[in-house]
Amino acid sequence: MRIFEEMESEVRGYIRSFPAVFDVAKGSEIFDEHGNRFIDFFAGAGSLNYGHNNPAVTEALIEYLQSNRIVHGLDKATVAKKEFLEKLRDTIFTPRNMEYKVQFTGPTGTNAVETALKLARMVKGRSNIIAFTNAYHGLSMGSLAVTGNSFYRDESYGVRANSAFLPFDGYMGKEFDSMSYLRKLLTDQSSGVDLPAAIIVETVQGEGGIHVARDEWLQELEAICREFDILLIIDDIQMGNGRTGTFFSFERAGIKPDMVTVSKSIGTGLPMSLLLMRPELDQWKPGEHTGTFRGNNLAFIAATKALEYWDSPAFAEGIVYKGKLFEKGVKTILEKYTDIETELRGVGMVWGIEFADHGFAGTVSEEAFSRNLIIETAGANGQVLKFLPALTIEENLIEEGLKIIDESIAAVVATRKNLQEGVLA
Ligand SMILES: Cc1ncc(COP(=O)(O)O)c(C=O)c1O
């Protein structure tokens, strides 16, 4: 670890939560440099929905590279790009009756968000954007302005203008009708909230702590956007690519966003981001929003291969099935610990346990790591233990991982009890 401490910036993060030097990875298992095996319930923060080194993807990549096919092509036409676009149209768009234009943005998620916000502002000629409490949309300046967590939003960055935050579904409790509140703000001349170019929302807030928006809430949000001529941007960077049980996370609500940001697992772990937009919104002039790394050909090859999972309904059915295994397994564990106040939230294959005691989830994650399971926390205070496994994870690994979670919670409970008894003694 010394070289990382010596040379790598203090900003390094996950390396601190999971202090091992990783080397080999296959499916949902990772091995460190000494050959120690870890089960992965984190899947590259949702970038590895198809698992590490998916064999079909690896094979296609090796063949592509060994034939000296083009790797970097700016945004020129390539066979790899052509085949990706055809596959995306035929496998994802056409069966869903979607007609989005595709823009390849810079390689990481925040690049797609920046592009969406810029285009929305340009098309509508308005600067304000509405976002939601606990939202996470990335950390470059534009995306940061619509990200809620104060840890990332230092005043000195000067990027917090032109955005307004509203309560996400459930933020103010079950009774509070945040959509009526939004409607009131938009109709009242004196609300202080300017008519926005767009509203950006995650259907399930991932980094924000696994908050699932109800279908009705999303439908009402769409209706308000239509009524007030506001663009609806769904940020599907973490919850898309099958995470919630359908390819796009908003399919369950039957809504039709104006723009969709897609990244993370679309490239199966290789960097690639897309902005999908209604064709009328594609008002860019040629080259007006450009960049060197847009459309990485290796990611096209990987993505085209991975989209084959969506050729039959079996894959989506498998997500729902395995999601239920997680839900049931976690519920069974939590029933054993009646003294701990928790809330389980999730859908498909994303689940989160919120602990009322804010230090608890982080300690469980540490205990789990010491037992060779990788699992992260989420939420503004790291208070949610977040289950984000690959969608391809095998059932025996789910079982093995959940057993480790059970042992880890038991260990934290025992340590706290000992500490308390020590204090009392
Ligand atoms: C919903 C959402 N949007 C945007 C981003 C930013 O993506 P990236 O970290 O690739 O820039 C993330 C990353 O976690 C995300 O979850």
PDBQT file of the ligand as one rigid body, heavy atoms in Angstrom, charges set to zero:
ROOT
HETATM    1  C1  LIG A 501     -27.108   8.893 -10.681  1.00  0.00    +0.000 C 
HETATM    2  C2  LIG A 501     -25.683   9.249 -10.970  1.00  0.00    +0.000 A 
HETATM    3  N1  LIG A 501     -25.420  10.257 -11.818  1.00  0.00    +0.000 NA
HETATM    4  C3  LIG A 501     -24.178  10.616 -12.124  1.00  0.00    +0.000 A 
HETATM    5  C4  LIG A 501     -23.092   9.965 -11.578  1.00  0.00    +0.000 A 
HETATM    6  C5  LIG A 501     -21.703  10.397 -11.921  1.00  0.00    +0.000 C 
HETATM    7  O1  LIG A 501     -21.062   9.428 -12.685  1.00  0.00    +0.000 OA
HETATM    8  P1  LIG A 501     -19.474   9.421 -12.752  1.00  0.00    +0.000 P 
HETATM    9  O2  LIG A 501     -18.963   9.124 -11.371  1.00  0.00    +0.000 OA
HETATM   10  O3  LIG A 501     -19.153   8.330 -13.723  1.00  0.00    +0.000 OA
HETATM   11  O4  LIG A 501     -19.057  10.762 -13.228  1.00  0.00    +0.000 OA
HETATM   12  C6  LIG A 501     -23.315   8.909 -10.682  1.00  0.00    +0.000 A 
HETATM   13  C7  LIG A 501     -22.192   8.205 -10.043  1.00  0.00    +0.000 C 
HETATM   14  O5  LIG A 501     -22.307   7.494  -9.074  1.00  0.00    +0.000 OA
HETATM   15  C8  LIG A 501     -24.639   8.550 -10.372  1.00  0.00    +0.000 A 
HETATM   16  O6  LIG A 501     -24.916   7.556  -9.514  1.00  0.00    +0.000 OA
ENDROOT
TORSDOF 0
